[in-house]
Amino acid sequence: MVVANQITLTANTGDEKQLRMLLNELVDHALKSKGCHKYELYQFEDERDRFMIVEIFKSIKAQKKFTEDETVVSIRESIYPLLASEGTSALKLTRCLSKQQYWS
């Protein structure tokens, strides 16, 4: 079963650049992770302290393996003190309709 989430993060005032740098490290690591179909980072244009990650993994097992990875745990430990807030929403996706399909 495909796992898809939308994660919204808000940086503490003055920590936006450092948070963006760490989130980009997380993206780079995710894209190398087996079972990761998509891991994209966005920054809100009108709220520069807000970021959004869209992640899609092949399975719950693949996502769990990624989140428990030593490097990911280390990056997340560095991220938490920079956050004013964090929220995750599960995306209930059944199939990909774009030309580049990640799953069927």
C-alpha positions as CSV (number, residue, x, y, z in Angstrom):
1,M,0.0,0.0,0.0
2,V,1.3,3.4,-1.0
3,V,2.0,5.9,1.8
4,A,1.6,9.6,1.0
5,N,1.8,12.5,3.4
6,Q,1.8,16.3,3.4
7,I,4.0,17.7,6.1
8,T,3.8,21.4,7.0
9,L,6.5,23.0,9.1
10,T,6.9,26.5,10.5
11,A,10.3,27.8,11.5
12,N,11.0,29.9,14.5
13,T,11.6,33.5,13.6
14,G,15.2,33.8,12.3
15,D,15.7,30.1,11.7
16,E,14.2,29.9,8.2
17,K,17.6,29.5,6.3
18,Q,18.9,26.9,8.7
19,L,15.7,24.9,8.6
20,R,15.6,25.1,4.7
21,M,19.2,23.8,4.6
22,L,18.4,20.8,6.9
23,L,15.2,20.0,5.0
24,N,17.1,19.9,1.8
25,E,19.5,17.4,3.4
26,L,16.4,15.4,4.3
27,V,15.1,15.5,0.8
28,D,18.5,14.4,-0.7
29,H,18.6,11.5,1.7
30,A,15.0,10.5,1.0
31,L,15.4,10.5,-2.7
32,K,18.2,7.9,-2.3
33,S,16.1,5.8,0.0
34,K,14.7,2.5,-1.5
35,G,11.0,2.7,-1.8
36,C,10.7,6.5,-1.9
37,H,8.7,7.5,-5.0
38,K,8.6,11.3,-4.3
39,Y,9.9,13.6,-1.6
40,E,9.5,17.3,-2.5
41,L,10.1,20.4,-0.5
42,Y,8.2,23.7,-1.0
43,Q,8.4,27.1,0.7
44,F,5.4,29.3,0.9
45,E,5.9,32.5,-1.1
46,D,4.0,34.8,1.2
47,E,5.0,33.1,4.4
48,R,8.7,32.5,4.1
49,D,8.9,30.8,7.5
50,R,6.5,28.0,6.3
51,F,7.6,24.9,4.4
52,M,5.7,21.9,3.1
53,I,7.0,18.4,2.2
54,V,5.1,16.0,0.0
55,E,6.3,12.4,0.5
56,I,5.2,9.2,-1.3
57,F,6.6,5.9,-0.3
58,K,6.0,2.5,-1.9
59,S,4.8,1.0,1.4
60,I,4.5,1.6,5.1
61,K,7.6,-0.6,5.5
62,A,9.6,1.6,3.2
63,Q,8.5,4.8,5.0
64,K,9.3,3.3,8.4
65,K,12.7,2.2,7.3
66,F,13.4,5.7,6.0
67,T,12.2,7.4,9.2
68,E,14.2,5.1,11.4
69,D,17.4,5.6,9.3
70,E,20.3,6.9,11.5
71,T,20.9,9.9,9.2
72,V,17.2,10.8,9.1
73,V,17.0,10.6,12.9
74,S,20.0,12.9,13.2
75,I,18.7,15.5,10.8
76,R,15.3,15.5,12.5
77,E,16.9,16.0,15.9
78,S,18.6,19.1,14.4
79,I,15.3,20.3,12.9
80,Y,13.1,20.1,16.0
81,P,14.6,23.1,17.9
82,L,14.1,25.2,14.8
83,L,10.3,24.6,14.6
84,A,7.5,26.8,15.8
85,S,5.0,24.1,14.6
86,E,4.6,20.9,12.6
87,G,1.7,19.1,11.2
88,T,1.2,16.0,9.0
89,S,-1.8,15.1,6.9
90,A,-2.2,11.7,5.3
91,L,-3.1,11.9,1.6
92,K,-5.4,9.2,0.6
93,L,-4.2,8.5,-2.9
94,T,-5.3,5.5,-5.0
95,R,-3.5,5.9,-8.2
96,C,-1.2,8.3,-10.1
97,L,-2.7,9.9,-13.2
98,S,0.4,11.6,-14.5
99,K,2.5,10.3,-17.3
100,Q,5.3,9.3,-14.9
101,Q,3.5,6.8,-12.7
102,Y,5.1,5.7,-9.5
103,W,2.6,2.9,-8.8
104,S,-0.3,1.2,-10.5
